[in-house]
Amino acid sequence: MASSLLAWCRARPVSLTPAAHVRHYAKPADANAGDTRLILIRRALYPGNIRNRASPTGTWRPDVRQTIQRAIPSVQAHHTIERAWLLHRRLVRKRREAELARKFECMKNAMDELKRVDSRLYSEANKVEDPRARSKVEMEKMKQLPALEARAFDARVRGLFPREMRIPAETPSKNGWNYEWKPIERPL
């Protein structure tokens, strides 16, 4: 029997391929391969024809060091550019602060003039009030409104332009132009 088995093995050509498959049959999946969905997404975003160039989304740049070196050849040039940028930002900030100071001064002068002309209007303009506070009349009106309108009314901040109003336009109305209109004459 042993001789017949030996003869059978010699007659058969030797191939290591099936043994290799059997050897790796129970091997766990490659951890680096990952999820097939991610692999497909990666292939869609980074196709194989751009392997050695920058990615389409700009996240992978193999030539970034050479590009920076070409643009900014030395550390001194880099520091000079940084200082120039900080100087530019400081000048822009100073310009903004000067403009705000000018506007504040104009507003202060206007409020001083209002105080000199009419102290009642000045006190009304400077009265501090809670924008969320509602009067009794407003609370009663809110109770009569439907739920959606009441919520919109409650969300409105007093003193701000109502969001639901039409935007004023310089075009005539849909009804046409009123050619009979005359301004009201007020006595001086």
C-alpha positions in Angstrom: 0.0 0.0 0.0 2.8 2.4 0.8 4.4 1.6 -2.5 1.2 2.3 -4.4 0.8 5.7 -2.5 4.4 6.6 -3.3 3.9 5.7 -7.0 0.7 7.8 -7.1 2.6 10.8 -5.5 5.4 10.5 -8.0 3.1 10.3 -11.0 1.3 13.5 -9.9 2.9 16.9 -10.7 4.0 18.9 -7.7 2.2 22.2 -7.1 2.5 24.4 -4.1 -0.4 26.7 -4.9 -3.2 24.6 -3.3 -1.1 24.3 -0.1 -0.7 28.0 0.0 -4.5 28.5 -0.1 -5.0 26.0 2.6 -2.4 27.5 4.8 -4.1 31.0 4.7 -7.7 29.7 4.9 -8.3 30.7 8.5 -6.2 33.9 8.4 -8.2 36.9 9.7 -8.9 39.7 7.3 -6.2 42.3 6.8 -6.7 45.1 9.3 -5.1 47.7 6.9 -7.6 46.8 4.1 -10.5 48.2 6.2 -14.1 48.5 5.2 -14.8 48.0 1.5 -17.1 51.0 1.4 -14.3 53.2 2.6 -12.0 51.8 0.0 -14.5 52.6 -2.7 -14.9 56.1 -1.4 -11.2 56.6 -1.3 -10.8 55.3 -4.9 -13.5 57.7 -6.0 -11.9 60.7 -4.3 -8.3 59.8 -5.1 -8.3 58.0 -8.4 -5.2 56.1 -9.3 -4.1 58.4 -12.2 -3.2 61.2 -9.8 -1.2 59.1 -7.3 2.0 61.3 -7.6 0.3 64.7 -7.8 -1.6 66.8 -5.3 -5.1 65.5 -4.4 -8.2 67.1 -5.9 -9.4 68.2 -2.4 -6.0 69.7 -1.5 -5.3 67.5 1.6 -2.3 65.7 0.2 0.5 67.8 -1.2 3.9 66.0 -1.6 5.5 69.2 -3.1 4.5 71.6 -0.3 8.0 71.9 1.1 9.5 72.7 -2.4 6.7 75.2 -3.1 7.2 77.0 0.2 11.0 77.0 -0.4 10.5 78.4 -3.9 8.1 81.2 -2.6 10.0 82.0 0.6 13.7 81.0 0.2 14.9 82.0 3.7 13.8 82.3 7.3 14.5 86.0 7.3 12.2 86.5 4.3 9.5 84.5 6.2 9.9 86.7 9.3 9.8 89.9 7.2 6.6 88.8 5.6 5.1 87.9 9.0 6.1 91.4 10.4 4.6 93.1 7.3 1.3 91.2 7.7 1.1 92.1 11.4 1.8 95.7 10.6 -0.9 95.7 7.9 -3.4 94.2 10.5 -2.4 96.8 13.1 -3.0 99.7 10.6 -6.4 98.3 9.6 -7.3 97.9 13.3 -6.2 101.5 14.0 -8.2 102.8 11.0 -11.3 101.0 12.3 -10.8 102.3 15.9 -10.4 105.8 14.5 -13.6 105.5 12.5 -15.5 104.2 15.5 -14.2 107.0 17.7 -15.3 109.5 15.1 -18.8 108.0 15.0 -19.0 107.8 18.8 -18.1 111.5 19.0 -20.7 112.4 16.4 -23.4 110.4 18.3 -22.3 112.1 21.6 -22.6 115.5 20.0 -26.1 114.7 18.7 -27.2 113.4 22.1 -25.8 116.6 23.8 -27.7 118.7 21.3 -30.9 116.7 21.9 -30.5 117.1 25.7 -30.1 120.9 25.1 -33.1 121.1 22.8 -35.6 118.7 24.5 -34.8 117.0 27.8 -38.0 114.8 27.6 -36.9 113.3 24.2 -33.4 112.9 25.6 -34.7 110.9 28.5 -36.9 108.7 26.2 -34.0 108.0 24.0 -31.8 106.9 26.9 -34.4 105.0 28.8 -33.3 101.4 29.6 -36.0 98.8 29.0 -36.1 95.1 28.8 -36.9 94.1 25.2 -38.4 90.8 26.3 -40.9 92.5 28.8 -44.5 92.7 27.5 -47.2 95.2 28.6 -50.6 94.0 29.8 -52.1 95.2 26.5 -49.7 93.1 24.5 -50.3 90.0 26.8 -54.0 90.3 26.2 -53.5 90.7 22.5 -51.3 87.6 22.5 -54.0 85.5 24.2 -56.4 86.3 21.3 -54.0 85.4 18.5 -53.7 81.8 17.1 -50.7 79.8 18.5 -48.4 80.3 15.5 -49.0 84.1 15.4 -48.7 84.3 19.1 -45.3 82.6 19.0 -44.1 85.0 16.2 -45.4 87.9 18.2 -43.5 86.7 21.3 -40.3 86.2 19.3 -40.3 89.7 18.0 -37.9 92.0 19.8 -39.4 95.4 20.5 -37.5 98.3 18.9 -36.3 96.2 15.9 -37.9 96.4 12.5 -40.6 93.7 12.2 -39.4 90.8 10.0 -42.8 90.1 8.5 -43.3 93.6 7.0 -42.8 94.2 3.3 -39.5 95.8 2.3 -40.0 99.4 1.2 -39.4 99.8 -2.5 -39.0 102.7 -4.8 -41.2 101.2 -7.4 -44.9 102.1 -7.8 -47.6 99.8 -6.3 -49.5 97.2 -8.2 -52.5 99.5 -8.4 -50.5 102.0 -10.4 -49.4 105.6 -9.8 -51.7 108.0 -7.9 -51.6 111.1 -10.1 -54.1 112.9 -7.8 -51.8 112.8 -4.7 -50.7 116.1 -3.2 -48.6 116.7 -0.1 -50.3 117.9 3.0 -49.7 121.6 3.6 -48.7 122.3 7.1 -48.7 125.7 8.6 -45.3 127.0 9.6 
